[in-house]
Structures are given as C-alpha cells and as structure tokens.
Amino acid sequence: MVKGMCEKKHSAFWQICHPDYRKQFTKLAKRPLRLALVKIAARYPDLTKDILYHSNSHLLYDLMQEHMSHEKNPPRAEMIGAALKIGVIEYDHDIYYRRRFDRLLKKLVELVNSGKWDFDSGEPDTWPYSHCWDEPRDLSPDTYSWEELMARRNGGVIFELQLGADSEHEEKNNATSS
C-alpha cells in the first residue's frame, strides 16, 4: 500500500517519501513541529499523578511512563514525550477532549477487534525499530500473533470494552472470552 502511494508522482505523499523531498519535508515541517511541541509542552505543569484527577488520566500516565521507558531515540523521544504530556493533561483537564479521545479509543478497539486494523502497515520488521526500542523481543509481533501478544500483556484478556447497545460487539466479546 505504501509503495503504491509513493509511486504516484506529484501527490503530497510521494513528495514526502521521495528521497529528494524527504529531507526538505523533515527540515521544513517535521523538525519545526518537534520543536514547537517541546516548547508548548514546557509551558504545561510537570506531569505527575498528583496533578491528575480522573482515573483514566492515571492509566494514560502509567501507559505513557511505560512507553517512554522503552524509547531510545532522544529527539523523537523528546517529541513523543511532549505530545503525550500535552495529551494526558488535556484529557484530564478538558471534558471536550476527554470525550473525543474516549470515542476515538472505542472506535480503535472496534477496528482491532474486527481485524481491520493493520499492525504491519506493509512494512517488514518494524516493531518498533529495535535499535531505538528496548522492549523484550518476545513481546513483538514477529514472535506472537496480535491476539497472543495482547493476551500476554492483559492476563489472557484481549479487549473487553463495553460498547453499549451494539449487540454484534457484545456477542464477539462473549465469544472470545468463553
């Protein structure tokens, strides 16, 4: 899929992928974005569980800490940490963003559970770049299927998210947990 998109000359994606344009895109767009995120995140208070009110914010904080403990690419870790810090604080602080993130998360879980979410993205061995990541390889998709990986991480439960009156999803969750 990505290969085909890069071959369509003059598309925005082609210009980003093409070696002649990739450096320019990084210089003109990605680097300023990274610097801006880091600068904006510095205006936020230090992120600790003590400043967070909502229980889901505490879960996001824990997830952020766990994720960042494996990230070993300093410039990108700085940007990812800044974006996650902003996201967690905004989630905790503002119901507008909290509700939208919760909806996005529900939809993402639906895509994962339906098998539509593509974890490979057509790229070989990118879990998530071993030279920049120190999570044990026995947790990577190369070793286990997605379902086995999630079951190992979640004590045998893949995803159980109550989606309200949607009986199709309830039947799927009941079938997988039996």
Secondary structure as UniProt FT lines:
FT   HELIX           2..7
FT   TURN            9..10
FT   HELIX           12..17
FT   HELIX           19..25
FT   HELIX           26..30
FT   HELIX           31..43
FT   HELIX           49..51
FT   HELIX           55..70
FT   HELIX           74..93
FT   HELIX           95..114
FT   TURN            121..122
FT   HELIX           130..132
FT   HELIX           137..139
FT   TURN            141..143
FT   HELIX           146..153
FT   TURN            154..156
FT   TURN            164..165
FT   HELIX           167..177
//
